[in-house]
Each structure stands twice: as structure tokens, then as C-alpha cells.
């Protein structure tokens, strides 16, 4: 899989997004800038795919709420969109299958000359006007360096899944300044074999605000103002997610507070 400046790329990020933070979406912008500035291709779309409820990770609220928060957080983006396909399946779906579904749908949509797909509901994550894009579109997994390092965790990933993700799709890794993903790749025979399909992007603007940190602040009754999109924070307060309730500051403005869960 060789990328050139004419390669059309879509990025997909899979995860819990409970709740989605600005950094979840910022990764797409960082990746697109790097890919296009380095002449590696043209990024034509981005997909956020939240995990199924059956994943049962600690702090995971229902997919209904997570999808709603993602939509709110992406209101100002004209190229990153939610795909709720993963949440609509009967059970948790492996990352490889999530990528395969979206890649296959893109391929079918681009090849459809009879209007068969056009007569059906087109999912919102399909970029508008993508049929006017010449050539095929390559779907790549967008992730942080922590996911890359998880590839080495025994029993966490199936070898055949990693082979498919790395060999057929490729990954774009957003790494913190000062980290050394190249060393990690060198130490792994599998990753080294597919090194050409791994794009490393350094995030020079440090942002360690994670969903875990947000949930911790909320559970302790602390403010998340300026750490989370205001409208996402308002949604969390409205539905009492992560143990929150609605209080009023002394100046009369609504703020987001948390109460410890039992």
C-alpha cells in the first residue's frame, strides 16, 4: 500500500468516547494537516465510531448518549462525522470488522453506477460529493500512541486482525512530543513488517485531557469548564451523566458539577 499526493484517504477513530473530548476531534485535524502537508494524500473525510454498549468498559454510558454528545461536539466540523453502525450491532464488534464494514461501504458506494445505493438511506458519515472524487478511497485507523502500544499486549489483539488492519488499511498514530513510537515499532516484528503503512504524527501542542480525567473531575464535583465543549457539558448536566447534577454559580450562571456515585 503506497500513498501518494493523489491518494484519497478517510480517517476513522474507534473508541468509547464517554464522554468525547476536544482532543478526540483535534486528532483528526492534526492528522489531516500532516498527511496533506507531507504530500501523503488528500483527506476527504473523517469518521468517529463509538463502541457498542456490550463492551462494558468502566464509565461507559449508553450509546444513545455517546452518539448525541459526539454529534454536539462535531457541529462545527464540515468533514468529521459520526457513524453509529458499531453501536447498532447485536454485540461488540472487533476493530478489524468495523474498518472492513466502512471500507466496503465506501467501495460499493463509489462503484454504484445504477443508483441502487442512492435510492437507499446514505449514512451521514459518507462525505458529500465524494463521488466526484477520482479514484478509490483508502480508510485508515486514526489512534493515539497508547493504542499502538496495546498491539504488543498478549491476548488483546488477534494476529490476523492486526495483519488486516496494518496490511489492508494502515494506521495514523498521533504521538506526544518526547515519546518514541519509532522505537516501539522497531522492537515489534509485526509492526516493522508494515512500517510503510504506519504514519507517525507528532502532536506538538500537549493535551492530556482524557475521558477518564473528565469523569474523575465530574465524580468529585469539580468543574470541567474549558476542558470540555460547553454544549457537551450542558448535555451531561441535563441527563445527569457521570453522576452530575445542576447547580448555579454565585453569579447566577449554570455550571457543571458532579456528585459522587454510590
SERO-4910 file (N, C-alpha, C, O; in steps of 0.05 Angstrom, whole numbers):
BEGIN
 pado doro    nc1    nc2    nc3   cac1   cac2   cac3    cc1    cc2    cc3    oc1    oc2    oc3
  Unk    A     17    -24      0      0      0      0     18     25      0     30     31     20
  Unk    A     19     38    -23     36     61    -26     19     86    -28      1     88    -45
  Unk    A     25    106    -11     10    131    -12     24    152    -29     49    155    -27
  Unk    A      9    167    -45     19    189    -60      1    213    -55    -19    211    -42
  Unk    A      9    236    -66     -7    260    -62    -35    258    -74    -53    273    -66
  Unk    A    -39    238    -92    -65    235   -105    -83    215    -89   -106    211    -96
  Unk    A    -71    201    -69    -86    182    -53   -109    196    -38   -104    216    -24
  Unk    A   -133    185    -40   -156    195    -25   -158    179      1   -160    154      1
  Unk    A   -159    193     24   -159    180     50   -183    188     67   -190    212     68
  Unk    A   -195    169     80   -214    174    102   -202    164    128   -191    142    128
  Unk    A   -205    179    149   -195    171    175   -218    162    193   -240    174    192
  Unk    A   -214    141    208   -234    131    226   -222    127    254   -201    114    256
  Unk    A   -235    137    274   -226    133    302   -247    117    316   -271    123    316
  Unk    A   -238     95    329   -256     78    344   -250     81    374   -227     85    382
  Unk    A   -271     79    391   -266     82    419   -291     85    435   -313     82    424
  Unk    A   -288     91    460   -311     94    478   -325    121    475   -349    122    473
  Unk    A   -309    142    476   -320    170    474   -340    175    496   -363    183    491
  Unk    A   -332    169    520   -350    171    543   -338    187    566   -328    177    585
  Unk    A   -339    214    563   -351    230    541   -330    236    520   -306    232    525
  Unk    A   -338    246    496   -319    255    476   -306    281    485   -320    299    494
  Unk    A   -280    283    482   -266    307    490   -257    322    465   -256    310    443
  Unk    A   -250    347    467   -240    362    444   -216    348    431   -212    350    406
  Unk    A   -199    334    446   -175    321    435   -183    298    417   -168    292    398
  Unk    A   -205    285    423   -215    263    405   -219    274    377   -212    260    357
  Unk    A   -229    298    375   -234    310    348   -209    325    338   -205    326    314
  Unk    A   -194    336    356   -169    350    348   -150    332    333   -135    341    316
  Unk    A   -150    306    341   -132    287    328   -136    286    298   -117    283    282
  Unk    A   -161    289    289   -167    288    261   -154    312    246   -143    309    225
  Unk    A   -155    335    259   -144    359    246   -113    357    244   -101    364    224
  Unk    A   -101    347    266    -72    343    266    -64    323    244    -44    328    230
  Unk    A    -78    301    242    -72    281    222    -75    292    194    -58    287    176
  Unk    A    -98    306    189   -102    316    162    -81    336    154    -71    335    131
  Unk    A    -73    354    172    -52    373    166    -26    359    158    -14    366    138
  Unk    A    -19    339    173      6    325    168      6    310    142     24    313    125
  Unk    A    -16    296    137    -18    280    113    -17    297     88     -3    291     69
  Unk    A    -31    319     89    -32    336     65     -7    353     62      2    358     39
  Unk    A      5    363     84     30    378     82     53    361     73     71    371     59
  Unk    A     53    336     80     75    318     72     70    305     45     86    289     35
  Unk    A     48    312     32     42    301      5     35    272      5     40    258    -14
  Unk    A     24    262     28     18    233     30    -10    226     19    -16    203     16
  Unk    A    -25    246     14    -52    241      4    -71    264     10    -63    285     21
  Unk    A    -96    261      2   -117    281      7   -137    269     26   -150    249     19
  Unk    A   -141    281     49   -161    271     68   -188    281     60   -193    306     60
  Unk    A   -206    263     53   -233    271     43   -255    268     64   -278    276     59
  Unk    A   -249    256     87   -269    253    107   -259    240    133   -237    228    133
  Unk    A   -274    244    154   -267    232    180   -291    219    193   -313    229    190
  Unk    A   -287    196    206   -309    181    219   -302    176    248   -280    168    255
  Unk    A   -321    182    266   -319    175    294   -338    152    299   -363    155    295
  Unk    A   -328    129    308   -344    105    311   -343     96    340   -324     83    349
  Unk    A   -364    103    356   -364     95    384   -370     65    387   -385     53    371
  Unk    A   -359     53    408   -361     25    413   -389     17    422   -404     34    432
  Unk    A   -396     -8    419   -422    -19    427   -424    -20    458   -404    -22    472
  Unk    A   -449    -18    468   -453    -18    497   -442    -43    510   -434    -42    533
  Unk    A   -443    -65    496   -434    -91    508   -405    -91    514   -395   -110    527
  Unk    A   -390    -72    504   -361    -70    511   -358    -68    541   -337    -77    552
  Unk    A   -378    -56    554   -379    -55    584   -354    -45    598   -347    -55    619
  Unk    A   -342    -25    586   -319    -12    599   -328      5    622   -350     17    621
  Unk    A   -312      7    642   -319     24    665   -323     53    656   -306     64    641
  Unk    A   -345     65    665   -351     93    657   -365     96    631   -369    118    621
  Unk    A   -372     73    618   -385     74    592   -415     80    595   -430     63    605
  Unk    A   -424    103    586   -453    108    586   -465     98    560   -450     89    542
  Unk    A   -491     98    558   -505     85    536   -497     98    509   -490    122    508
  Unk    A   -498     82    488   -491     92    461   -508    115    453   -499    133    438
  Unk    A   -533    115    462   -551    137    455   -540    164    464   -540    184    449
  Unk    A   -530    164    489   -518    189    499   -491    195    486   -485    218    480
  Unk    A   -475    175    482   -449    180    470   -451    190    441   -437    208    433
  Unk    A   -470    179    426   -474    188    399   -484    217    399   -476    233    382
  Unk    A   -502    223    417   -513    250    419   -491    270    426   -490    292    414
  Unk    A   -473    263    444   -451    281    452   -431    284    429   -421    306    425
  Unk    A   -426    263    414   -408    265    391   -420    284    370   -405    301    359
  Unk    A   -445    281    364   -458    299    345   -456    328    354   -451    346    338
  Unk    A   -460    333    380   -458    360    391   -430    371    387   -426    393    378
  Unk    A   -410    354    394   -382    362    392   -372    367    364   -353    382    360
  Unk    A   -386    355    345   -377    358    317   -394    377    300   -392    379    276
  Unk    A   -411    392    314   -429    411    300   -414    431    283   -424    439    262
  Unk    A   -390    439    291   -375    459    276   -356    447    255   -343    461    241
  Unk    A   -356    420    253   -338    407    234   -353    402    208   -376    392    208
  Unk    A   -340    408    185   -353    403    160   -342    378    146   -349    372    123
  Unk    A   -325    362    161   -314    338    148   -312    314    166   -306    292    156
  Unk    A   -316    317    192   -315    295    210   -344    288    218   -359    306    226
  Unk    A   -351    262    217   -379    255    223   -381    230    240   -362    214    241
  Unk    A   -403    227    253   -409    204    269   -419    181    252   -434    185    233
  Unk    A   -409    156    258   -421    132    248   -431    116    271   -415    108    289
  Unk    A   -457    111    272   -468     95    295   -471     66    288   -484     51    303
  Unk    A   -459     57    265   -462     29    257   -453     10    278   -467    -10    284
  Unk    A   -431     15    290   -420     -3    310   -439     -6    334   -442    -28    345
  Unk    A   -452     16    342   -470     15    365   -496      1    359   -510     -7    377
  Unk    A   -502     -2    333   -527    -14    325   -525    -45    321   -545    -58    315
  Unk    A   -501    -56    324   -498    -85    321   -509    -99    345   -514    -87    366
  Unk    A   -511   -125    343   -522   -141    365   -503   -143    389   -511   -147    412
  Unk    A   -477   -141    383   -457   -143    404   -432   -127    396   -431   -116    374
  Unk    A   -412   -128    413   -387   -114    408   -374   -125    382   -374   -149    378
  Unk    A   -363   -107    366   -351   -113    341   -321   -107    342   -313    -86    351
  Unk    A   -305   -126    332   -276   -122    332   -269    -99    313   -282    -94    293
  Unk    A   -247    -85    320   -239    -62    304   -235    -69    275   -242    -53    257
  Unk    A   -223    -92    270   -219   -101    242   -245   -101    227   -247    -92    204
  Unk    A   -267   -112    239   -293   -113    226   -305    -86    221   -318    -81    201
  Unk    A   -300    -68    240   -311    -40    238   -298    -27    213   -312    -14    197
  Unk    A   -272    -30    211   -258    -18    188   -267    -31    162   -271    -18    142
  Unk    A   -270    -58    162   -278    -72    138   -306    -63    128   -311    -59    104
  Unk    A   -325    -60    147   -352    -51    140   -351    -24    126   -362    -20    105
  Unk    A   -337     -5    139   -337     22    128   -322     24    101   -330     38     83
  Unk    A   -300      9     99   -285      8     74   -302     -4     52   -303      6     29
  Unk    A   -315    -26     58   -332    -40     38   -355    -22     29   -363    -22      5
  Unk    A   -367     -7     48   -389     10     41   -380     33     23   -393     39      3
  Unk    A   -356     44     29   -345     65     12   -340     55    -16   -348     68    -35
  Unk    A   -328     31    -18   -322     20    -44   -348     15    -60   -349     21    -84
  Unk    A   -368      4    -47   -393     -2    -60   -407     24    -69   -418     25    -91
  Unk    A   -406     44    -52   -418     70    -59   -405     83    -83   -418     93   -101
  Unk    A   -378     82    -84   -363     94   -106   -367     79   -132   -367     91   -154
  Unk    A   -371     52   -130   -375     36   -154   -403     35   -164   -409     26   -186
  Unk    A   -422     45   -148   -450     43   -154   -457     63   -177   -459     87   -172
  Unk    A   -461     53   -201   -468     70   -224   -497     67   -231   -507     83   -248
  Unk    A   -512     49   -218   -540     45   -225   -559     59   -206   -583     58   -209
  Unk    A   -547     73   -186   -564     87   -167   -577     69   -146   -595     78   -132
  Unk    A   -568     44   -144   -580     26   -125   -577     36    -96   -596     37    -80
  Unk    A   -552     44    -89   -547     54    -62   -560     81    -59   -570     88    -37
  Unk    A   -560     97    -80   -571    124    -78   -600    124    -72   -611    144    -61
  Unk    A   -614    102    -78   -643    100    -72   -648     92    -43   -670     93    -33
  Unk    A   -626     86    -29   -628     78     -1   -619    102     16   -609    122      6
  Unk    A   -621     98     42   -611    118     61   -581    118     61   -568     98     67
  Unk    A   -569    141     55   -540    143     55   -531    153     82   -540    174     92
  Unk    A   -514    138     96   -506    145    123   -492    173    123   -479    180    104
  Unk    A   -495    187    145   -485    214    147   -454    216    146   -443    237    140
  Unk    A   -441    193    151   -412    194    151   -400    194    123   -376    198    119
  Unk    A   -416    189    103   -407    190     75   -403    219     67   -423    234     68
  Unk    A   -379    228     60   -375    256     53   -391    265     29   -394    250      9
  Unk    A   -403    288     31   -418    299      9   -401    304    -15   -379    315    -13
  Unk    A   -410    295    -38   -395    299    -63   -372    280    -67   -355    285    -85
  Unk    A   -370    259    -51   -347    241    -53   -346    226    -80   -325    218    -89
  Unk    A   -370    224    -93   -370    210   -119   -356    226   -140   -349    216   -161
  Unk    A   -352    252   -135   -338    268   -154   -308    266   -151   -292    277   -166
  Unk    A   -300    251   -130   -272    246   -124   -261    224   -142   -272    201   -141
  Unk    A   -241    229   -157   -230    209   -175   -214    188   -159   -200    194   -140
  Unk    A   -217    163   -167   -202    141   -154   -215    130   -129   -236    140   -120
  Unk    A   -203    110   -118   -213     97    -94   -205    113    -69   -188    130    -70
  Unk    A   -219    106    -48   -214    119    -22   -203     99     -2   -215     77      1
  Unk    A   -181    105     10   -168     87     30   -176     95     58   -172    118     66
  Unk    A   -188     76     73   -195     81    101   -172     74    119   -161     52    118
  Unk    A   -165     93    137   -143     88    155   -152     92    184   -168    109    190
  Unk    A   -141     75    202   -148     77    230   -132     99    243   -107    100    241
  Unk    A   -145    118    255   -132    140    269   -132    134    299   -153    127    311
  Unk    A   -109    136    312   -107    128    340    -85    143    354    -69    157    341
  Unk    A    -84    140    380    -62    151    396    -40    131    399    -44    107    392
  Unk    A    -17    140    410      5    121    413     -1     99    433     11     78    431
  Unk    A    -20    104    451    -27     83    470    -39     59    457    -35     36    465
  Unk    A    -55     64    436    -68     41    422    -46     26    406    -47      2    405
  Unk    A    -28     41    394     -5     27    380      9      9    399     16    -14    392
  Unk    A     15     18    423     30      2    443     14    -21    453     25    -42    461
  Unk    A    -13    -19    451    -30    -41    460    -28    -65    442    -36    -87    449
  Unk    A    -18    -61    417    -15    -83    398      4   -104    410      2   -128    402
  Unk    A     21    -96    428     41   -115    440     30   -129    464     43   -147    475
  Unk    A      6   -122    473     -6   -135    497    -15   -163    490    -33   -166    474
  Unk    A     -4   -184    503    -12   -211    497    -42   -216    500    -53   -209    521
  Unk    A    -54   -228    480    -82   -235    481   -102   -213    476   -126   -218    473
  Unk    A    -93   -188    473   -111   -166    469   -120   -164    440   -143   -158    435
  Unk    A   -102   -169    422   -108   -167    393   -102   -194    380    -82   -207    387
  Unk    A   -119   -203    362   -113   -226    346    -93   -219    324    -95   -198    312
  Unk    A    -75   -237    319    -54   -232    299    -66   -227    271    -57   -209    257
  Unk    A    -87   -242    265    -99   -238    238   -113   -211    236   -115   -199    214
  Unk    A   -123   -201    259   -135   -174    259   -115   -153    254   -119   -134    238
  Unk    A    -92   -155    268    -71   -136    264    -60   -136    236    -54   -116    224
  Unk    A    -57   -161    225    -47   -163    198    -66   -149    178    -57   -135    160
  Unk    A    -92   -152    183   -112   -139    165   -112   -109    168   -112    -94    149
  Unk    A   -111    -99    193   -112    -71    198    -87    -57    187    -89    -37    174
  Unk    A    -64    -69    192    -39    -57    184    -34    -61    154    -24    -43    140
  Unk    A    -41    -85    143    -35    -91    116    -54    -79     96    -47    -70     74
  Unk    A    -80    -79    103   -100    -71     84   -108    -42     87   -114    -28     68
  Unk    A   -109    -32    112   -118     -5    118    -95     14    124    -92     35    111
  Unk    A    -79      7    143    -58     25    153    -68     41    176    -92     44    179
  Unk    A    -50     53    191    -57     69    214    -42     95    215    -20     98    204
  Unk    A    -55    115    227    -43    141    231    -42    145    261    -63    146    275
  Unk    A    -18    148    272    -14    149    301     -7    177    309     12    189    300
  Unk    A    -23    189    328    -17    215    339     -1    211    364    -11    198    384
  Unk    A     24    220    364     42    215    386     49    241    401     49    263    389
  Unk    A     53    239    427     61    262    443     90    269    437    107    252    431
  Unk    A     97    295    439    124    304    437    141    291    459    133    291    482
  Unk    A    164    280    451    181    267    471    177    237    473    194    223    484
  Unk    A    155    226    462    152    197    461    167    185    438    177    200    421
  Unk    A    170    159    438    186    146    417    172    122    404    180     99    409
  Unk    A    151    128    389    137    106    376    154     91    355    150     67    350
  Unk    A    174    104    344    192     91    325    207     68    339    211     47    326
  Unk    A    215     72    363    229     52    378    210     28    383    218      5    381
  Unk    A    185     34    390    166     13    394    161     -3    369    159    -28    370
  Unk    A    159     10    347    155     -3    321    180    -21    315    177    -44    306
  Unk    A    203    -10    319    228    -26    314    229    -51    331    239    -72    321
  Unk    A    219    -50    356    220    -73    374    199    -94    367    200   -116    378
  Unk    A    181    -88    349    160   -107    342    164   -117    313    166   -101    294
  Unk    A    166   -143    310    170   -155    283    146   -149    266    149   -142    242
  Unk    A    122   -151    277     98   -146    262     96   -117    252     91   -112    229
  Unk    A    100    -98    271     98    -70    263    120    -63    244    116    -47    225
  Unk    A    144    -74    248    166    -68    229    160    -77    201    167    -64    181
  Unk    A    146   -100    199    139   -111    173    121    -92    158    122    -90    133
  Unk    A    104    -77    173     84    -60    160     91    -30    165     73    -13    164
  Unk    A    116    -24    169    124      3    176    115     23    156    108     46    163
  Unk    A    115     16    130    106     35    110     77     43    112     69     63    101
  Unk    A     62     26    126     33     32    128     26     46    155      3     49    162
  Unk    A     47     54    169     43     68    195     53     96    192     77    101    187
  Unk    A     35    115    195     42    144    194     43    155    222     23    154    237
  Unk    A     67    164    230     70    176    257     68    206    255     82    219    239
  Unk    A     50    218    271     46    247    272     51    257    300     38    248    319
  Unk    A     69    275    303     75    286    330     56    309    336     53    328    320
  Unk    A     43    308    359     26    329    368     43    348    386     50    340    409
  Unk    A     50    371    376     68    389    390     53    405    411     66    418    428
  Unk    A     27    406    410     11    420    430      0    400    450    -19    387    445
  Unk    A     13    398    473      6    378    493    -22    381    503    -31    403    510
  Unk    A    -37    359    503    -64    359    514    -69    332    526    -73    312    512
  Unk    A    -69    331    553    -72    306    567   -101    302    578   -105    286    596
  Unk    A   -119    318    568   -147    316    578   -160    292    565   -166    291    541
  Unk    A   -165    272    581   -177    247    572   -206    244    583   -214    258    601
  Unk    A   -220    225    572   -247    219    583   -246    210    612   -263    217    628
  Unk    A   -225    195    618   -221    185    645   -218    208    664   -230    209    686
  Unk    A   -202    228    657   -198    252    674   -224    267    677   -231    276    699
  Unk    A   -239    271    655   -264    285    656   -283    271    676   -296    284    692
  Unk    A   -285    245    673   -303    230    691   -295    233    721   -311    235    738
  Unk    A   -269    233    725   -258    236    752   -266    263    764   -274    265    787
  Unk    A   -262    284    748   -269    311    757   -299    313    763   -307    324    784
  Unk    A   -315    302    746   -344    303    750   -352    288    775   -369    297    791
  Unk    A   -340    264    779   -348    248    803   -339    261    829   -350    254    850
  Unk    A   -320    280    827   -311    294    851   -324    321    855   -317    336    873
  Unk    A   -343    327    837   -357    352    839   -341    376    830   -346    398    838
  Unk    A   -321    372    812   -304    393    803   -312    402    775   -324    387    760
  Unk    A   -305    427    769   -313    439    744   -297    427    721   -273    421    724
  Unk    A   -310    425    698   -296    416    673   -297    439    652   -292    434    629
  Unk    A   -303    462    661   -304    485    644   -277    489    630   -256    488    642
  Unk    A   -278    494    603   -255    498    586   -240    471    580   -220    472    565
  Unk    A   -248    449    592   -236    423    586   -254    407    567   -245    389    554
  Unk    A   -279    415    566   -299    401    551   -316    421    536   -321    443    545
  Unk    A   -326    414    512   -344    431    497   -367    439    515   -379    422    528
  Unk    A   -374    465    516   -395    475    533   -421    461    528   -436    455    547
  Unk    A   -427    455    503   -453    443    497   -453    413    504   -474    402    512
  Unk    A   -430    400    502   -428    373    512   -431    372    542   -445    355    553
  Unk    A   -419    391    556   -421    393    585   -450    398    593   -459    387    613
  Unk    A   -464    415    578   -492    420    584   -509    395    580   -527    390    596
  Unk    A   -502    379    560   -517    354    555   -513    335    578   -531    322    588
  Unk    A   -488    333    588   -481    316    610   -498    324    635   -509    307    649
  Unk    A   -499    350    640   -514    360    663   -544    354    660   -557    346    679
  Unk    A   -554    359    636   -582    355    630   -592    327    637   -613    323    648
  Unk    A   -576    307    630   -583    280    633   -571    267    658   -574    243    662
  Unk    A   -556    282    673   -544    272    698   -524    250    693   -522    231    709
  Unk    A   -509    252    672   -489    231    666   -465    233    684   -458    255    693
  Unk    A   -452    211    688   -427    210    704   -431    222    732   -412    232    745
  Unk    A   -456    220    742   -462    228    770   -464    258    773   -461    268    795
  Unk    A   -471    273    751   -472    302    754   -500    311    762   -520    296    760
  Unk    A   -501    336    772   -526    349    777   -523    378    769   -501    387    764
  Unk    A   -545    393    769   -544    421    760   -544    439    784   -562    439    801
  Unk    A   -523    455    786   -521    475    807   -518    502    794   -513    504    770
  Unk    A   -521    523    809   -518    550    799   -496    565    813   -495    565    838
  Unk    A   -478    577    798   -457    592    810   -468    617    824   -491    624    820
  Unk    A   -451    630    839   -459    654    853   -468    676    834   -484    693    841
  Unk    A   -456    677    810   -463    698    791   -488    691    775   -497    706    758
  Unk    A   -501    668    783   -526    660    770   -523    644    745   -544    635    735
  Unk    A   -499    639    736   -496    624    711   -495    594    718   -486    586    739
  Unk    A   -505    578    699   -505    550    703   -478    538    700   -463    546    682
  Unk    A   -470    520    718   -444    507    716   -448    477    719   -469    468    727
  Unk    A   -427    462    711   -429    433    712   -414    423    736   -390    428    739
  Unk    A   -428    410    754   -416    398    778   -422    369    779   -439    359    764
  Unk    A   -408    355    796   -412    326    798   -418    318    827   -409    332    846
  Unk    A   -431    297    830   -435    285    856   -425    257    855   -430    243    835
  Unk    A   -412    248    875   -400    221    875   -422    200    872   -443    201    885
  Unk    A   -417    180    855   -436    159    850   -433    138    873   -411    133    883
  Unk    A   -455    126    880   -454    105    900   -444     80    889   -441     60    903
***
